[in-house]
Amino acid sequence: MEFTKVTEKVYYLINDGETDRPVLGYIKGDKYSLMVDAGNSKNHVEKFNSCIEKLNLRLPDYVAITHWHWDHTYGMHAVTGKTIACEITNEQLNVMSKWQWTDEAMKNRLLTGEDIEFADTNIRKEYEGLQGIKVVPADIVFKNDLEIDLGGLTVILKNVISPHSKDSVIVYVPEEKVVFIGDAYSMNYYNNCEYDPFKLECFINVLKDLEFDICLAGHSSPINKTEIIEYLNLQHEKIQAKNK
């Protein structure tokens, strides 16, 4: 199934590599619900909402953003709930909200390094004719971390050190022992695909300190705590060996 129940109160929509659509999460509290990431377009959001409505679940009251990259944020204008982002994410959203969406402007951003080929290619796939692209800042902005009471369920947003992006935010649901990590585990595609070993080690330590059973990453299937830490330790070892 594309929309999958992870625990009694946590669901997710699987990622789709065709246009680089990431995992979208859904966390159900007694009073409020929260969506993890806003997807890469209005169509992506509509697919997510359709899945929710089929299960008679409440449309999201809040939408937590894990980082600024287009595939996680370009659906923000189309979501039902209040969007939440850390300060660093929102700074970049404000920058992108002023971008022009013409072929010439997009090609120029590739030349200046503002954007990357992989993103450009997939944006063009998701948006035929570049119509419908709209970037907006968040409704709620926080610094470092934020705790949200959904009613019988706590969600903790935490800006962490990560090799992927300096604004990486994890979404932790302690009662359900679930953590959404977005792309925080991955290399930095906007800096020559750098995989900084120090930042990766910091992120590994964050995960080690969290009590969770299920980890949902931005572009893969759920895995458990042991599996994600073993995988990241292996990546760290490869980087260290390469840098010797």
N, C-alpha and C positions, 0 to 999 in steps of 0.2 A: 504493500500500500504506500502511496505517496505521502499521505498524512498519517503519522504513526504515533500511537500512545506509548510513552516511555514509562511513566508512572501514573498513578491515579490523577495527578494534577499537572503533568507535563507532557506536551506533545511536540512534534516537529514535522515540518514539510521538508522532504528530502531535497538535496541540491540537484541542479540540472546543469551539466557541463556544456550544453548546447550554446547557451548565451551567458555562461558563467553565473548562473543564479545560485546563491548560497543557501544553506540551511536556514529556515526561518522557524523560530521557536514560539511556543505558546504555553504560558504558565497561568493556571486557573486558581485564583483565590476565592474565598467565600463572598467577598464584596467586589473585587476588581480582577481584571485579567491583564496580562502583559505579553506583548509580542517581542521577540528578540530579533532585532534587525528589521529593516523596512523593505528589503528586497531591492531589485535593480530597476523596477518600473511599476507603473500603475497596473499593468497586466499581471505582473508577479503578485502584487498585493491582492488583486481581485481573485486570483487563483487560491491564495491563502485563505481569504475571507470565505470563499465558496466552500472550502473544506470544513471550516469552522461551523458554518451555518448548517451544513449537512448533518453535523453531529449535535445540533441544537446547543452549541456553546456560545457564550457571550463574545461579541466582537471586542477586540482589545481596547481597554481604557488607556493603556500606556504602551509606548513602543521604545524599548531600550536599544541604543545604537552601539555596536561594538567597536567601530572605527570608521573613518571618513571615506574609505574607498567606494567607488560608484556603485558596485554591486550590492552594497549593504545600505545605501542611503538614497538612491535616486527614486525610491518609491515613497519617500517620506511625505510628499505632498498629497499622497492618495490614501494614507492610512486613516483609520477611524479615531485612534487615540492620541493623547498628547505625547509628542516625541521627546525623548530624554537623551542628552549627549554630554560628554565631559567637555570642559572648556577648550581643550586642544582640538577635539573633533569639530566643535562648533566654529572655531576660527577658520578651519579649512572649508566648512560648509558655506560660510559667508564669502570666502574667496570664489568658490565654484559657482555660487549663485549669480555671479557677475560674468561668468564665461558666456561667450557666444557659441551657438551650435550650428555653425556652417562648416562645410568641408574645409575651407581655407583656414578657419580659426582652429579646427581640430588638428590639422596638419602642422600648424604653427606651434601648437602646444607640444607636439611630439619633438619638434626641433629644439624648443627651449627646455625640454625635460619636465615640463609641468605635468605631462601625462605620458603614458607608456603604450607601446604598440599593442600589448595584450588587451588592455582596457579599451583602447580605440577600436580594435577589431570587434570585440564583443558588444560594445555600445552600438556599433553600426548594425550588428545582427539583431539586437533587441529592439532597436528603434529604426524601422524602415523609413528612409527619407529624413531621419533625424527629427521627426515630429514627436511632440509630447515630452521632450526632456525638460524637466523643471527641477531645479535644485533649491531647497529651502533650508534655513537654519532650524535648530531645535526649539521646541516650546519651553523646555526646562533644561537648564544647564547646571552642571555640578563640577566641583573640583575634587579630585582624589577619589572619593567614594561617596556612595549614597545608599541608604537603606529604605526600602519601600514595603509597607504593610499592605498586602493584598486582601487581608482578612483571613486569619488562620494560617497564613503563609507569608514568609519573609523573603524578599528578593534583595540581594546585595550587589550593587554595581561597584566595581573597583577598577580604577585606572592602574594598570600594572606595567612594569618594565617588560618589554617584549622585543624580539628580533624583527618583528613584522612592521610595526608602526608605533611611534611614540605615544599615540593616543589610544592604544589597545585597551579595551575594557572587557572584563569577564563578568558574566551574569551568574551569580551563585544562588542556589535555592537550598539552604541548609536542611530544611525539614524533609525535602525529597532526596537529598544527597545527589543533586544534579548540578553540573556546571556547564554553561555555554561559554566557549572560549573564542568564538569568532575565528579569526585567522592568526591569533597571537602566537601560535606555535610555528609559524612559517617564516621564511626569509623575507627580506625587504626588497620587493620588486621595483620600488622607486629609487633604489640606491644600488644599481648594478647587481641586483640579486644577492646582496650581501647577507650573510648569515652570521651575525655577530655572536661569538661564543659566550661572551660575558652576559649579554642580554638574554641569551637562551638559557644560561645557567640560572639567572635570576628568575626567569619564568618557571623553570623546572622546580625551583625552591618554593615558589608560590603554590604550585599544584601539590607539592609534597605536604605543605602545611594545611591544605584544605581537606575536610572530611567529605568525600564524595564517592559514589559508586559508578556514576555514569557521566561521561564527558562527551559533549556534543561540539564538534569542530565545524568550521564554516563550510567545508567542502568535502565532507566524508561521512561515513556512517558512525554511529555512537560506539564508543569503546569504554572500557573500564579504567580505573585509576592506574592499576599496574601496567596495563597496555600502553597508555599514553606516556607515562613516565619512562618506560623501557624504550619506547620509540624515540622520545626526545633525547634520552641519554645516548642512544646510538648515534643520533644526528650530531650530538655534541662531540662524541668521540671521533667521528669522521672529520669534523671541522678542525679539531685539534691536530689530528694526524696530517691533514692537508696543509696546515699552517706551520708545521715543523720544518 
